[in-house]
Amino acid sequence: YSAGQFFFEYLVVVSLKKMSDGRYQPQITYQFPKRENLLKGQKEEEERLLKAIPLFCFPDGNNWAPVSEFTSETFSFVLTNVDGSRKIGYCRRLLPSGRGVRLPEVFCIISCLGCFGLFSKILDEVEKRHQISAAVIYPFMQGLRESPFPAPGKTVTIKSFIPESGTELIELTRPVDAHLEHVEFQALLQRLSPHLILHIFASAVLERRLIFLAEELSVLSQCIHAVAALLYPFTWAHTYIPVVPECLLDTVCCPTPFMVGIQMRYLERVLDQPMEEALIVDLCEGKMIRRVGDEEDILPIKLQNEMLMSLNRHNNNNNIHTSEQVNALVSEAFVHFFVRLVGHYASHIKWSKTGSGTFQERAFCKAIASKTNRKFVKKFVKTNMFSLFIEEAEKSRIPQEAYFQQKITEYHEQKKHRR
C-alpha cells in the first residue's frame, strides 16, 4: 500500500431497526464523509458499498433482543470489487451510551489499507470518544482523514481536542514489516495444533475450498486473515469472506475455490447444502469436521517436518514472545518454505530487448533437484496465485516483494557458506 494514501474512505454507524414483523434490520444511521458530486460510475459503486456494509456489520441474522450489558467486539470483513480490488471494513460493535436495555450498534471504518493493529487503535479512540459524545468522534476522524497514511515503520501524529481534557496527541505507528501488519498468528496457534495448521496451509496452497467455524466474529476474522497471510508472498485470489452473513450462506455451494468464515450457529445449515469437496475447520474445538483426505501428503515431507518443528518450537515457549515476535517467527517458517521451492523463479524469466519478461515454466520446474519437491511445484505452478505472482514479476526487473527477495538472498548466501 502506498504511503500517503487516505487512511480510510468512510466511517459509518450501523444500527438495528425494528421491522413490522418484529425482526431487526441493520441500517446505516450515520455516514462520514458525505460524498457530493460523484460521477455516475462512482455513485453506483458507492451505493453498492453502502448496501453491503450493514449485512457484514451484523452477519449474525436479525434475531436480536435489547440488552443492558454487552462486551464490545472487534472484527473485520472484506468486500471485493468487480475489478478484484478489496476494501476492508474494521468494526467495533458496542452498546450505545445510555441506561436500560438497548441494542448494540457498529462503528465501521472502510479502508483499502490492510493494517488491523493500526485500525484497532483507531477504533479504541472512537470508542473512548463515543462514551463522551458522538460529536467529538467526527473532528478526530476528520483529522485522521487529512493525515497521510505513514510508510512502514513510520508514525503519524493526530491532534484531537476532547472537552474537559484538552488537546490530545495520538500517535499511530505502522509496523516495519508491512507484510505482517494485518495479521495475528497467535490467534491461530491458540486454537489449532501445528499439524492442523499445516493441513490447512496445504489446502490453501492448492486453492481448495476452506470453511472455518466459530461463534465469535473476532475469532473468525483473525484466524482467516492469519491463514491468508501464511501464503505470503502469494495472495489468495478467490472468494474471501472472513465472516459470511446469514443471507449469503449458499456461498458454500460454489464450485470455485473459497475461504470463508461461518458462525457456529449455522453449522447444520451449512452441512445440509449440496457442497463440493471442502475442508471444514472447527476453531472452537480445534478439529476438522470434514476433509478431502490427502492433506497429509500434499506438502513435501521433509519441508513439512521442518515447518512442524518450527511451529512446535513457538508453541512450547508461547509465553515469552510478544505478538510481533510470534508473527515474525511463524511467517519466517512459511516464507522459508516458498524460498526453498520457488525462490529460483527470477533466474527463469527471460527478458526481451523491449524489457518484457517471459517465464520459462519447464526449465523452472526442471531446475528442482528433489523429486518430491518437483512433484509439488508442478501442481503449485498451475494455481491462480502463482500465475498472478509471475505476471507481476514479468512486468519489471525490479522484484516486487522486498522481504521475500531478502530471504531468497539470505538463503543463497547460507548455501554458499555451507559449500
C-alpha angles and dihedrals in degrees: 000000000000114000114238095046119128111279091228144355102216144003111205133178114215118198133180116250121197113237127208091261091059095253123119127241123199114233136175107252098173134025129186125220103023107214120226130185097020119171117245095260092046091048092053091049091049091050091050091050095047091048093053099045099074092053091055094043089056103025091152097087127257104283102113135149127199113258136189096214130040132164107230114239134200123210140145138220135195129226118196119209125218089260092055095254115133136222121198125216114208109199137194113186115199144144116272112245115269140080134284126020119337141154124262120250131200129232106205127187115198115206140157088220122096107212111125098177093052095048092046087059091049090051089051088058091047090051092048091053093042088063090058101040139313088241093071094053096068101056087051092051091046089054090049092049091054092050120089118242105256125242117249111293092013130113132222120202120212123196115218131178119215119185111250094010098058128214117351128195113218118196119205116189127190117218116252093238102065093189090063100046097096099047145084110188090177088072090060096043091051093056107033136045117243088248092058093044089057092050090052091047090050091052092047092049090057090046099242130158113281127187122186122195130202134130098230117077091213092057092049096048095043095048096046093048087050093052091048089049091056087069094065127164083032124065129222101244102185137075106323119181114159090189118023115208115231093250091057098051091117087073084094090069089065113124090208125078118281141169112207141163120218130185114250091238088072097052095109092049091050093049090050092058119101095252133178118225110307140163110240116196125193106209093186096058095027094234144110117257094185132010139175091234105235098075091113092059104044100086123059104268098230093052091042090056092048091053090046091054090048094051092045090052091056091045092054095054096034094138098060100057128084114223089256090056092048090049092051094046096047093043091050092057092054096040088052089055090057093042090056094047107035105009090111093063095108093060089057096057110101113210123212125211090258089060100251119130132220121200115228100214099179095050089045093056093041091055091067108098099196114080095212092049091049092050091054095044091052087062094041095054088061093061124104092236093056092047092051091048092051092045088058091045091052091057098064141015088223105089117239108218109053095190093051091049091050090054091049090052092048091050093052091047091053091049090053091051092050090054 
